[in-house]
Amino acid sequence: MDLKRAKFGIIAIFIMAIMLGSTFAYSILQSGSKSGENTIEIPTSKIIESELTTEQENYLLTQGKTIIKYYYNLKCDDCLRQKNLMESITNTQGFSDQIIVEEINTNEGTIPRIIIKSYMGQDSLTNYKDDDIINSLCKLMFKPPVGCIVREV
């Protein structure tokens, strides 16, 4: 009987040693991999004149940001007014801390196009009114401002 207990004790100690060793090895491996990771450079401005990389976009979406991609052509008559609208939205209380606007000048057509992305989904707008933009933002924002709730009433 004592021999069986001794074997059981040795096996139990061996299993515990493996478990403790694997825990320490995992923590050491994790701390080493963090120092070698590539960091994602996030723009400091809420309005940028280029497209974000996929990594930047994904990071911002997971942080609760809403991204407006505004595609326009300089030959468009109404585009400057709409561009100013996009920029003013980024300074509106409730929207300002959650929105990033990408202003992308294209040579395609004269009808501007907007893609709004968030953690909650995506909307694509063409032939839209200013209210359509706000309604889409209110629908897609992670934390819509009080003004969005009032619009629904």
C-alpha positions in Angstrom: 0.0 0.0 0.0 2.7 2.5 0.9 4.4 1.8 -2.5 1.2 2.8 -4.3 0.8 6.0 -2.2 4.4 6.9 -2.9 3.9 6.4 -6.7 0.7 8.4 -6.6 2.5 11.2 -4.7 5.4 11.3 -7.1 3.0 11.4 -10.1 1.0 14.2 -8.4 4.2 16.3 -7.8 5.3 15.7 -11.4 2.0 16.9 -12.8 2.1 20.0 -10.5 5.6 20.8 -11.6 4.6 20.6 -15.3 1.6 22.9 -14.7 3.7 25.5 -12.8 6.5 25.3 -15.4 4.0 25.8 -18.3 2.5 28.8 -16.5 5.9 30.4 -16.1 7.0 29.6 -19.7 3.7 31.1 -21.1 4.2 34.3 -19.2 7.9 34.6 -20.3 6.9 34.0 -24.0 4.1 36.5 -23.8 6.3 39.3 -22.3 8.9 38.7 -25.0 6.4 38.8 -27.9 5.0 42.2 -26.8 8.3 43.9 -27.3 8.6 42.7 -30.8 5.1 43.6 -32.0 4.6 46.2 -34.7 2.8 49.3 -33.3 0.0 50.8 -35.2 0.4 54.5 -35.9 -2.9 56.2 -35.3 -3.5 59.7 -36.9 -3.8 62.5 -34.3 -6.2 64.5 -36.5 -9.9 63.7 -36.8 -9.8 64.7 -40.4 -7.3 63.1 -42.7 -6.7 63.4 -46.4 -5.9 59.8 -47.2 -7.2 56.4 -46.5 -6.3 54.5 -43.3 -4.6 51.2 -43.5 -6.6 48.1 -42.8 -4.8 47.7 -39.4 -5.4 51.4 -38.5 -9.1 51.1 -39.4 -9.6 47.8 -37.5 -7.9 49.3 -34.4 -10.0 52.4 -34.5 -13.2 50.4 -35.0 -12.4 48.3 -32.0 -11.9 51.5 -30.0 -15.5 52.6 -30.7 -14.7 55.1 -33.4 -16.9 55.7 -36.4 -15.1 56.2 -39.7 -16.5 58.3 -42.5 -14.9 57.8 -45.9 -15.8 60.7 -48.1 -14.9 60.1 -51.8 -15.2 63.3 -53.9 -14.1 64.9 -57.1 -12.8 68.4 -57.3 -15.0 69.0 -60.4 -18.1 68.3 -58.2 -20.1 71.5 -57.6 -21.6 70.5 -54.2 -18.6 68.6 -52.9 -16.9 71.5 -51.1 -20.1 72.2 -49.1 -20.4 68.5 -48.2 -16.7 68.4 -47.3 -17.3 71.3 -44.9 -20.3 69.5 -43.5 -18.1 66.4 -42.8 -15.5 68.6 -41.1 -18.2 70.4 -39.0 -19.6 67.0 -37.8 -16.2 66.2 -36.3 -16.5 69.3 -34.2 -20.1 68.7 -33.1 -20.5 67.8 -29.4 -21.3 64.1 -29.0 -19.9 63.3 -32.4 -16.4 64.8 -32.1 -14.8 62.2 -29.9 -16.1 59.3 -31.9 -15.6 60.2 -35.6 -12.7 60.1 -38.0 -13.2 61.5 -41.5 -11.1 60.3 -44.4 -11.4 62.9 -47.3 -10.4 61.0 -50.4 -10.1 63.0 -53.6 -10.8 60.8 -56.7 -11.2 61.5 -60.4 -14.2 59.2 -60.6 -17.5 60.8 -61.5 -19.0 64.0 -60.1 -21.3 62.4 -57.5 -19.6 62.1 -54.1 -19.9 58.8 -52.2 -19.8 58.2 -48.5 -19.0 55.0 -46.6 -19.7 55.0 -42.9 -18.1 52.2 -40.8 -18.3 51.4 -37.2 -18.2 48.4 -34.9 -22.0 48.3 -35.3 -21.9 47.9 -39.1 -21.5 49.8 -42.4 -23.5 52.1 -44.6 -22.8 53.3 -48.2 -24.5 56.5 -49.3 -24.8 58.1 -52.8 -27.4 60.6 -53.9 -28.0 61.5 -50.2 -29.2 64.5 -48.3 -27.4 66.0 -45.2 -30.0 64.3 -42.9 -29.2 60.9 -44.4 -25.6 61.3 -43.2 -26.7 62.2 -39.7 -29.3 59.4 -39.6 -26.7 56.9 -40.7 -24.2 58.1 -38.1 -26.8 57.9 -35.4 -27.6 54.3 -36.4 -24.0 53.2 -36.6 -22.3 55.0 -33.7 -21.3 52.9 -30.7 -22.4 55.6 -28.3 -24.9 57.9 -30.2 -25.2 61.4 -28.7 -28.4 62.7 -27.2 -29.2 64.5 -30.4 -29.7 61.1 -32.1 -32.2 60.0 -29.6 -34.2 63.3 -30.0 -34.2 62.7 -33.8 -36.0 59.4 -33.3 -38.8 60.9 -31.2 
